Structure formats: C-alpha cells, structure tokens
C-alpha cells in the first residue's frame, strides 16, 4: 500500500506530526494552494481552524480527501453543503477545549459577580470604595448548547452552587429542548451560549431575546460570533435591558479596531481565547496523531461530526 | 428581671434589632462614648467592626458586659489582654462570610489564570491580542488558615480540580501544621491567606516567605493586612520573585491614596470587600438576633472565641 498523503492547511509545521514520519507523506498548504492540493490528498488536517478556505476549495464530486479533521470544536467554518453531501468523514477536536472553556466562563461569571472590572478601575484611580458584591451560589444560569462544552460549563457552575438549566436542540433527560429557552432565560441571572453555529442557531440572540432577560442578568458567548446579533446586544446594554455581557467570539474576527463593541458599557471583549490554555496546540497535535493511527489502521474514528446537524452528537450513557 | 442593656458600637441603627423591641434596652454609642457606656452594658454588639475602640475603652476589672459580639470573622481589632483575661464571652460572625469569601478568592484565582486584567486593558486600547491562559484544574494551592473560611476556600478550589493543602496552626487529620508551610509554599501555584491575625501570624508573609515561592506563583490575602509585610510583597513583585498578588486587606485601612501599593505591577488591590455580598448586613443582624435569643434564655452561645487562641476553634467531626 502506498503512503497516504496528508494535507495540512497551515504554513507552520504543527506539533507532534513528526511522530508520523515515514508513514505518511505530509504536504503543507496555505489557503491559496488548497484547491490545487485537495484532489491529491487522502486526509486533510485543518490546523488553521480560523480559515474558511475549505468551503471555497472543496472539490465537490471530484477526487477528494476521505477524511477531514479540524483542530477546533466548531465546524461551521468548513462545513459546506458539498462536504456535507459527500462520503468524507469529518471529525473535530472534542475533548481538548471543554475544561478550559468552562473555567473561562466561570472566571467571567465571578469577574462580573465580584466586580473585578470596577476594582481594577478604582485601583487605577487610587480610590478605596467598598462595594457589595453578588453571591454566585444560588443564582440561576441557562447554558445554551448541550454538547460536551455546555455540559462541562454546567458541571463547574453546579459545583459552585449555581442552579443550571442546560438547553439543547431537543429535550432529553435532564436537558431542556429549545422550546423552553425563552421561559428559562426570563428567570436567569446568567445566560451562557456554548452552542454550535448552525442555521438554527445563527442570530438567535437578538433584541427579542435580550428583551426577555432580566435587567440584572448577564449574557456570555463562548460559542460562535454569528449566533449573536451584535448591534442588538450593544443596544440592550446601552438601554440597560441587561446588566452586562462578555463576548469571546465575534461575527468578524479579529474584531476591527473601529468596532463600536470595544466600548459598550458593561461589555467585556476578549480575543477568542477561552479554550486556549498553555499547551493547547500540543494537545491538539497529540489528538490528531492518535486519530491518524486509528484511521490508518482502518479503525473507527471518534469525534465524527453529524454533517446534517453540524456537530458531534453527544450520546447519553442512558440513551 | 429588669431589661438587660445592649450597647451597640455604631451610630447607625443596625438592621433586625427591631425584633428585640420591648425586651432589651438598646443604647447606641460612637467610639468616643464607648468607655463611659461599657460599665452599664450587659452585652456589647460591635457592629462597626472596623473600629478598634474596644481595646482602649475596655474597663479592665470594673463592671463590664458579660457578652461581646462582633459582626466580623476576625476579632483582632478588639481582643485586648484585659478582655482576654476577663470572664466576658466573646463571639464572632462565623457562618456569614465563608461562602462569599471563598467565591471571591476563586474569582481572583480565575481572573489571574485567565488574565482578565490583561483583557480589560487591551479592550481599552481596542487591541485584539490572543493569549494563552492557564488551566486551574491540576494546579496546586496552599490555603493558610484552617478555620471555616479556609475550609470553604479549599472546598471550592477542590471542586475546580485544584490540589489544595490546608495549613493550620497544628497538624490534624487532612490539615497540615504550620511546620509544613515552607515546603508546601515552595511547590504551590497559589498561596492563599485566610488565617486569623494573632501574634503568631503577624508579619508571617515576608521577604523570606515570598522568596520561597515559585516565580510563576501568586499570593492572595483575604485574612488581615498585618499578616503581610507589605513592603516585602511589593519588592517581591517588582523583582518578579512571584508572578502576582491580590490584597483585599491592608495594615492600614482604607489604603492611603498615596500608598505605593496602588500601582505595584501584578498586584490587585481591593477595598476589604471579599465577604460582603448583597444582604450581608442583614444576615449579620439576623445572626445577632438569633444569638441574643439564646443568650437571653441562658442557653450556650455558638461561635465562642477561644480568647487565648484568638479565633473560634473548629471542632472536626472526627475529633
């Protein structure tokens, strides 16, 4: 059997691929070269997961990789109808980002509740001003997105004594269906978005939604930017419909220096970093090598995306 | 039996005392009037717990209250040798501050680990700069102070997957004695002080101690200011002996606007607010009223301070 060809969408060598030396022909490509290389690749590693070049370059019915892996949790940037319709297997980096993102969300919740931004601002002004902070235990949160990231956020919030309602696409044991979201959001102190971007979730957090929330409540997005109508969120904060928000993801990344979002009152803007703890690239590389070994041996792959749904379905142990 | 006299050190009426109407004669006093009133009081409520007027005004061998309650966890501001030597019972507000302070510490830990200060600074500059953050799970923490506050901090950190060593005055099951502190601090990513201020703990966090810590480690004080040699901490941060620190308590409060501590690099300064979540004054008032009912009925009081140790000893269920 000839060596298979692994195409890597990234110009920098990604870590850990050295382990596959002599067993696979590795080709690196940038976005411009992708379309020309795809027909000759057996597998594609989308290492530069910020790229949406796969959409444009996917060869349709022509020769194409049998396997595409993306070093990200979300697959929205590459899942085009042609890839969805093909028999190519698509996998994601499930397992790498759950804990870091859940910790990040907890950090934002506590930063708001304990007014860390206010403390830092007063410190710069050398002002001692005692304030009452909020207790997190006993608060109510809604986590939108019942995949592994949403579940890990739920687990950590519950460990702090927060009452959490987890909302998925459809109702299952201990998970609410999307039809419950409005009712739950109206009661929540915290609404946290950790859902995949699909045609069902695009734009779902809009003026109507923020209008449902309590004036004391806060909204956090660690999913994908286009789920939030950013102008509506800015309006809701300016009008004090809600008390605060934090966005780690945006419709256009990096956020333009001229964007009005940078100085919306009560909004924390961070640069799509929630999942990226020290060593994350190494863990992504290790994960890919392990999956490559399975693929090369003809064994079933984990983390297979349901291309119709647009994410890796979580199989509940009880189902 | 005549109505007992309850003296309240505070000029503002404290909440909930209305419940004792008709059963106790309540007198309010400021610091200046304290010495004149103390001999006529049966009980003293130190509602203004920032005051150290009790030390100066305590009547020694003369007539004095049989019970002193302070609306704080620490008793360092009022526990003078004469009060310690007397048969007056001293109680504190144990039970009110544990969870808020533990949440506050968790908020500081996550703010450092996820670089919330850096995010807020970059946001003001409209700069998108992706950074790697730190995972909290798997880190090592030392919590100094094995009372209820230190235990609650330990519990919440462990819920996040932090490996915590709890250090008390003397070793007990699952608690390290003070003799282990240096060894544990040298391995820790986080050192958290939640100990009472006593003659044993005053000044214990000094240049020698910060010199033991790892350059990547951070120090948090939610106990009492005088446990930290503030100049030594500032030096340790300037010299990068440690990576960061947060002080919620200070040798002199409020911190002087001219203090050098306000702009030490890597130091978060907050105004003694860690335990004060919305409703805290009400909870303190409720707690006092409940304790007053017990006292008036001649029943044993909870939260009795061991005046020799300077804190309420925790009785382990297993001891």
Interface residues (C-beta under 8 A of the other chain):
Chain A: X99 X100 X103 X104 X106 X107 X108 X110 X111 X113 X114 X116 X117 X119 X120 X122 X123 X126 X127 X128 X129 X130 X131 X132 X133 X134 X135 X136 X137 X156 X159 X160 X161 X253 X254 X255 X257 X258 X259 X262 X263 X268 X269 X270 X271 X272 X273 X276 X277 X278 X280
Chain B: X99 X100 X103 X104 X106 X107 X108 X110 X111 X113 X114 X116 X117 X119 X120 X122 X123 X126 X127 X128 X129 X130 X131 X132 X133 X134 X135 X136 X137 X156 X159 X160 X161 X253 X254 X255 X257 X258 X259 X262 X263 X268 X269 X270 X271 X272 X273 X276 X277 X278 X280
